[in-house]
Amino acid sequence: MRIYLALFFLVITYSFSFSQKKEKYWLYHTASEASSIKDSLDNWSIQLNFHSDWINAYSTSLDETQLLFLRGKLKRKKIEKAGHLVPLFQKDHTAKELGYALEQINAEALISQKLTGKGVKIGIVDGGFLNAPSSKSLVHLFENNKIANYKDFITPKLKHYGGYKKLDDQHGTDVWEMIGGINIENKIQFGLATRATYYLARTDHGAGEKRIEEDYFIAALEWMSKQGVRLVNTSLGYTNGYNNPKENYTPEQMDGSSAIAKATQHAIEEKGMIIVGAAGNEGNLPWKVINTPADAKGVISVGASKNTLLDKMGYSSIGPLYLDYIKPELTCFSSSGTSFSAPIITGLVACMIEQDPTLTNSEIKSILLQSCSLYPYGNNYIGYGNPDGAKIIKSLLTNDPIESNVNTVYHKNKRFWFKNRFRIKSDGKTVVIYHKYDHWKVLEKKLILSDKKKITVIRPNKVTQSTVVAGSKILEIFWDSKK
């Protein structure tokens, strides 16, 4: 009887352990411990998914029993739960709007210099590239053999450029069109890098959100780096969409500390890569803030702005207030998600590299941001605003510093009524005001509709600076300050 009871409890225990849901974790170690850690994990029958040499970490899937066991065995090692990957787009984008995006950034200044991204290697880490060869906007790239490599990290045996539209496998194709697409038949140019060389990585599957996709993302960056790719666009981001809510990130974790952010930062700092990332589409949702890896300090994080008004699209994610750096760094027009803002900037950066291949990633980012409409007075809603291709090309050709568009006023008045009010001239019917409680953190954004030539800016409590966009006039007000 005791033997049967023992066998019964053994079966029950085994069944319980087997049925426990596994979750994905990163096991961090020092560079010298990689081999010994792997040997130990093999001995403990812990299956490994992927190892990143860049961030010194193994990824693995663990149930609760395995997690408790490892924490007991690896007491001094960091074991960190992974995050969630989703495509950053909405489904209503049109080619016409992307034409507006190029107009907004003054792309004609680059096109007139015959800059096309020629000779620049661009990596795209995304979902599928479904039907890319039949895209009228990408046919020129296939005809001119501009696709250097393609790797499917999810289903390697899937036919290249295959997949299912209902699973968002065309997302990468749509993004690609806005980096280097041009429809010759309709005479519409979508992106600037029309003669760049492309490296494509499929790392996201729309059928479900699996933690292994984070491994694929990092592996894709490492794969591209080994092939000499300097410039990478990603319109994917980790947030909170797992089927199991316990596996989600929290907004407070968007601080550059995730594995994918660490790997991306490593690519920038150690490999000299330039990573352009979509900021996210959670601006109207409770989440609100940017995703990871857009939160990594070195990433050029791109939000979405309106077409003729220097205001963010409602859905565009904002930067967390707890960071000590501005996110997103800049914006570009898109009515359809930040997925389609980021690639416009990637094409712009490709032209910068073509014009001067000696530029470092930090120099490129600096010139790009200095060309923006609000520089040097950015904020966590739209960063430094929209870049200007004319300013960029002039700086690259002459090495002259880029002049700011922003006028500054140091406002102080003894009379209380005037102390918190300021009258300015406007040449726009809609005025956007960003009230900030320090130099970049927005406390309140206001839109003022007025046909009057002068408007009154009223200072809210706790506000120290206000950015006023009144048509073509941009003003930075320093309240209670002396120059």
TORMI-227092 format. One line per 5 residues: number of its first residue (from 1); their letters; for each residue z, x, y of C-alpha. Coordinates in pm, whole numbers. Each point is the difference from the previous one (the first is absolute). Example, Ala and Ser with C-alpha at 12.3 -4.5 7.8 and 13.67 -1.06 7.14 Angstrom:
1) AS) 780:1230:-450 ~ -66:137:344
END
This chain:
1) MRIYL) 0:0:0 ~ 83:285:243 ~ -335:161:-76 ~ -186:-322:82 ~ 200:-44:323
6) ALFFL) -73:357:102 ~ -369:-49:-67 ~ 8:-328:193 ~ 155:159:309 ~ -236:297:-28
11) VITYS) -302:-233:0 ~ 139:-201:291 ~ 73:316:200 ~ -345:143:-72 ~ -169:-329:89
16) FSFSQ) 192:-20:328 ~ -93:357:90 ~ -362:-58:-94 ~ -22:-319:204 ~ 141:148:319
21) KKEKY) -255:4:278 ~ -104:347:105 ~ -27:106:361 ~ -167:304:151 ~ 201:299:127
26) WLYHT) -58:345:144 ~ 204:290:-143 ~ 19:275:261 ~ 70:363:-86 ~ -37:349:140
31) ASEAS) -330:182:-52 ~ 149:233:-261 ~ 143:-285:-209 ~ -326:-182:-79 ~ -39:140:-352
36) SIKDS) 365:-34:-104 ~ 23:-354:132 ~ -313:-98:-193 ~ 136:154:-323 ~ 324:-193:43
41) LDNWS) -179:-328:65 ~ -222:55:-305 ~ 308:64:-214 ~ 154:-324:129 ~ -323:-192:-75
46) IQLNF) -53:-84:368 ~ -371:-57:56 ~ -143:154:317 ~ -279:-160:203 ~ -91:271:248
51) HSDWI) 127:319:160 ~ -55:95:363 ~ 11:369:80 ~ 3:-88:370 ~ 328:-190:5
56) NAYST) 148:154:-318 ~ 55:-325:-184 ~ -78:-175:-326 ~ -76:-371:-6 ~ 119:-204:-297
61) SLDET) 81:-357:-100 ~ 361:-63:-102 ~ 202:-294:-119 ~ 364:-36:104 ~ 131:179:-310
66) QLLFL) -230:297:52 ~ 85:12:369 ~ 374:12:-70 ~ -58:265:-266 ~ -202:222:236
71) RGKLK) 247:-37:283 ~ 268:121:-239 ~ -209:294:-119 ~ -158:93:337 ~ 302:-47:221
76) RKKIE) -121:224:281 ~ -364:-109:-5 ~ -142:-261:230 ~ -130:-306:-184 ~ -175:-234:241
81) KAGHL) -156:-341:-59 ~ -364:-26:101 ~ -165:-251:232 ~ -286:-252:16 ~ -368:35:89
86) VPLFQ) -216:-271:157 ~ -337:-2:175 ~ 42:-33:377 ~ -265:-251:91 ~ -80:-363:66
91) KDHTA) -313:-163:-131 ~ -173:-126:316 ~ -154:319:139 ~ -361:-2:120 ~ -244:278:79
96) KELGY) -44:-125:355 ~ 365:64:77 ~ -25:354:-130 ~ -278:60:250 ~ 247:-102:267
101) ALEQI) 243:260:-133 ~ -250:280:59 ~ -67:-130:349 ~ 372:-10:71 ~ 52:369:-80
106) NAEAL) -308:102:200 ~ -176:125:-312 ~ -332:28:182 ~ 125:323:159 ~ 18:157:-347
111) ISQKL) -323:-155:-125 ~ -186:135:304 ~ 109:349:-105 ~ -163:-67:-340 ~ 337:24:-176
116) TGKGV) -4:-165:-341 ~ 273:177:-196 ~ -261:224:-160 ~ 157:271:-215 ~ 342:-169:1
121) KIGIV) 162:-90:-332 ~ 171:-340:19 ~ 225:-140:-271 ~ 62:-373:-36 ~ 306:-104:-202
126) DGGFL) -26:-374:-53 ~ -60:-287:-239 ~ -337:-44:-165 ~ -339:87:146 ~ -170:-301:-155
131) NAPSS) -375:-25:61 ~ 0:289:247 ~ -347:123:-109 ~ -149:-339:90 ~ 169:-21:340
136) KSLVH) -263:-2:273 ~ 245:190:218 ~ 52:285:-249 ~ -346:38:-154 ~ -78:297:225
141) LFENN) 292:194:-149 ~ -126:-53:-355 ~ -359:81:93 ~ 112:328:158 ~ 240:94:-283
146) KIANY) 308:-11:220 ~ 241:-99:-280 ~ 141:325:-138 ~ 251:-143:-246 ~ 147:-325:-126
151) KDFIT) 315:-41:-207 ~ 158:-315:-135 ~ 368:73:-61 ~ 71:-351:-133 ~ -274:-68:-253
156) PKLKH) -195:325:-43 ~ -246:-159:-243 ~ -98:-276:243 ~ -354:36:124 ~ -11:162:343
161) YGGYK) -6:-252:284 ~ 96:-275:-244 ~ 286:-247:-9 ~ 64:-356:119 ~ -21:-137:351
166) KLDDQ) 285:-245:-65 ~ 223:302:-69 ~ -86:156:339 ~ -209:273:-166 ~ -236:-17:297
171) HGTDV) 273:101:244 ~ -90:369:-22 ~ -366:-84:61 ~ 87:-196:315 ~ 216:285:126
176) WEMIG) -272:254:-76 ~ -251:-199:204 ~ 221:38:305 ~ 26:375:-41 ~ -367:78:-50
181) GINIE) -190:-325:-28 ~ -320:-83:187 ~ -231:-292:-65 ~ -340:135:97 ~ -172:-331:-69
186) NKIQF) 220:-190:246 ~ 55:301:226 ~ 378:-28:-18 ~ 221:307:-28 ~ 342:-55:-152
191) GLATR) 143:351:-20 ~ -62:341:154 ~ -9:228:-306 ~ -346:-99:-120 ~ -89:345:-138
196) ATYYL) 335:118:-132 ~ 58:89:-366 ~ 229:-238:-190 ~ 260:29:-275 ~ 111:-338:-134
201) ARTDH) 323:-75:-185 ~ 87:-339:-148 ~ 379:-16:-24 ~ 85:-368:48 ~ -59:-300:-225
206) GAGEK) 15:-351:143 ~ 95:-161:-332 ~ 365:97:40 ~ 235:233:182 ~ 99:286:-228
211) RIEED) 209:299:98 ~ -240:235:-171 ~ -238:-52:294 ~ 224:220:213 ~ -61:281:-247
216) YFIAA) -373:-58:23 ~ 15:18:379 ~ 174:337:-1 ~ -223:130:-279 ~ -304:-102:206
221) LEWMS) 121:200:300 ~ 54:305:-218 ~ -343:-49:-164 ~ -167:-17:341 ~ 188:300:137
226) KQGVR) -123:216:-288 ~ -359:-89:95 ~ 43:101:361 ~ 31:-346:151 ~ 163:23:345
231) LVNTS) -21:-359:118 ~ 133:-298:-196 ~ 6:-371:82 ~ 240:-237:-171 ~ 24:-371:65
236) LGYTN) 267:-50:-265 ~ 373:-14:58 ~ 331:-47:-175 ~ 223:-289:111 ~ 177:-278:-185
241) GYNNP) -238:-198:-220 ~ 118:70:-354 ~ 26:-278:-253 ~ 360:110:-51 ~ 166:-20:347
246) KENYT) 258:260:-104 ~ -276:259:-2 ~ -103:-53:362 ~ 45:241:287 ~ 202:-112:301
251) PEQMD) -122:38:359 ~ 276:256:59 ~ -162:228:-258 ~ -316:39:209 ~ 122:334:131
256) GSSAI) -222:251:-177 ~ 235:42:-296 ~ -207:-162:-277 ~ -176:213:-258 ~ -341:-99:129
261) AKATQ) 102:83:358 ~ 136:338:-110 ~ -321:82:-185 ~ -211:-110:297 ~ 210:208:238
266) HAIEE) -40:296:-235 ~ -378:-47:9 ~ 13:15:378 ~ 248:284:48 ~ -85:224:-294
271) KGMII) -365:-79:-75 ~ -124:-58:356 ~ -135:-345:-84 ~ -47:-283:249 ~ 120:-336:-130
276) VGAAG) -96:-319:184 ~ 189:-306:-121 ~ 11:-373:70 ~ 331:-100:160 ~ 28:-333:-184
281) NEGNL) -34:-372:58 ~ 362:-114:4 ~ 38:-45:376 ~ 33:-378:-28 ~ 215:15:-311
286) PWKVI) 376:64:-34 ~ -82:354:-119 ~ -171:82:337 ~ -9:382:-27 ~ -256:248:-130
291) NTPAD) -49:91:-365 ~ 34:328:-183 ~ -179:248:9 ~ -87:-107:357 ~ 364:77:81
296) AKGVI) -48:371:-77 ~ 27:195:324 ~ -329:185:-32 ~ -217:-298:-95 ~ -229:-139:271
301) SVGAS) 119:-360:-36 ~ -236:-258:142 ~ 91:-351:111 ~ -233:-282:101 ~ -56:-99:362
306) KNTLL) -189:-281:168 ~ -353:61:118 ~ 17:-13:381 ~ 377:-11:47 ~ 238:289:-62
311) DKMGY) 225:-209:-219 ~ 64:21:-372 ~ -136:-259:-238 ~ 288:-221:-109 ~ -19:112:-362
316) SSIGP) 0:372:80 ~ 322:170:-111 ~ 228:168:252 ~ 191:327:-20 ~ 365:0:-109
321) LYLDY) 250:60:279 ~ 206:239:-212 ~ -273:268:-10 ~ 4:289:244 ~ -380:-7:31
326) IKPEL) -251:-265:104 ~ -171:-215:-262 ~ -273:-113:-4 ~ -159:282:200 ~ -299:-199:124
331) TCFSS) -198:-321:-45 ~ -357:-117:-48 ~ -152:-347:5 ~ -6:-205:-318 ~ 54:-371:-48
336) SGTSF) 17:49:-375 ~ 280:243:-76 ~ 97:356:76 ~ -200:102:-308 ~ -302:-31:227
341) SAPII) 151:174:301 ~ 90:324:-180 ~ -354:82:-126 ~ -144:-24:351 ~ 240:278:99
346) TGLVA) -86:199:-313 ~ -367:-2:101 ~ 100:111:349 ~ 204:288:-139 ~ -294:105:-220
351) CMIEQ) -212:38:311 ~ 272:211:162 ~ 6:231:-301 ~ -380:25:2 ~ 3:94:368
356) DPTLT) 268:267:-50 ~ 86:86:-364 ~ 260:253:116 ~ 235:-271:126 ~ 325:-32:-194
361) NSEIK) 135:-338:-105 ~ 268:15:269 ~ -259:86:267 ~ -219:-290:-106 ~ 290:-241:12
366) SILLQ) 106:128:341 ~ -348:-39:154 ~ -40:-342:-159 ~ 327:-131:140 ~ -52:155:344
371) SCSLY) -324:-197:29 ~ 181:-329:-54 ~ 43:-256:276 ~ 381:15:33 ~ 57:369:-56
376) PYGNN) 262:143:52 ~ 196:-328:14 ~ -41:-147:-348 ~ 209:-264:-172 ~ 76:-128:-348
381) YIGYG) -236:-300:36 ~ -334:169:68 ~ 87:369:6 ~ -198:171:275 ~ -263:-276:-4
386) NPDGA) -375:37:-59 ~ -168:343:-18 ~ -298:85:221 ~ -296:182:-154 ~ -130:110:342
391) KIIKS) 326:175:84 ~ 10:162:-342 ~ -352:143:12 ~ 51:124:356 ~ 317:181:-106
396) LLTND) -172:154:-303 ~ -299:117:204 ~ 191:137:301 ~ 351:74:-133 ~ 129:-176:311
401) PIESN) 326:-196:-27 ~ -33:-377:-31 ~ 121:-190:306 ~ 224:-301:-49 ~ -108:-349:108
406) VNTVY) 357:-98:78 ~ 146:-10:350 ~ 376:41:30 ~ 248:-166:235 ~ 367:91:38
411) HKNKR) 156:-321:124 ~ 334:-24:172 ~ 101:-242:274 ~ 338:-56:163 ~ -43:-377:23
416) FWFKN) 83:-168:-330 ~ -286:-250:28 ~ -257:279:15 ~ 182:234:-233 ~ -112:-191:-311
421) RFRIK) -340:-116:132 ~ -319:185:66 ~ -328:-131:146 ~ -327:149:-122 ~ -370:-66:51
426) SDGKT) -198:-122:-300 ~ -370:-21:-79 ~ 54:-188:-325 ~ 80:-364:-69 ~ 231:96:-286
431) VVIYH) 265:264:58 ~ 186:161:-290 ~ 345:141:65 ~ 200:212:-244 ~ 365:10:108
436) KYDHW) 177:296:-165 ~ 366:90:-23 ~ -94:365:-30 ~ -325:192:32 ~ -173:-166:-298
441) KVLEK) 209:-272:-170 ~ -114:-347:103 ~ 271:-251:81 ~ -239:-273:111 ~ -374:-54:35
446) KLILS) -130:-248:257 ~ -343:-148:69 ~ -56:-130:354 ~ -298:-224:73 ~ -84:-1:370
451) DKKKI) -298:-25:234 ~ 201:154:281 ~ -84:346:130 ~ 366:97:-12 ~ 260:-67:-266
456) TVIRP) 374:54:-14 ~ 149:207:-281 ~ 359:-106:-69 ~ 221:249:-175 ~ 208:-136:-294
461) NKVTQ) 350:127:-67 ~ 29:339:-175 ~ -360:92:79 ~ -52:352:137 ~ -381:19:-6
466) STVVA) -284:-253:7 ~ -368:54:-79 ~ -226:-242:187 ~ -364:-49:-102 ~ -173:-200:275
471) GSKIL) -371:3:-77 ~ -121:357:40 ~ 322:100:177 ~ 285:146:-205 ~ 337:64:157
476) EIFWD) 321:152:-132 ~ 307:-118:191 ~ 316:207:-15 ~ 282:-229:110 ~ 294:141:200
481) SKK) -147:349:-19 ~ -102:284:225 ~ -311:205:-55
END
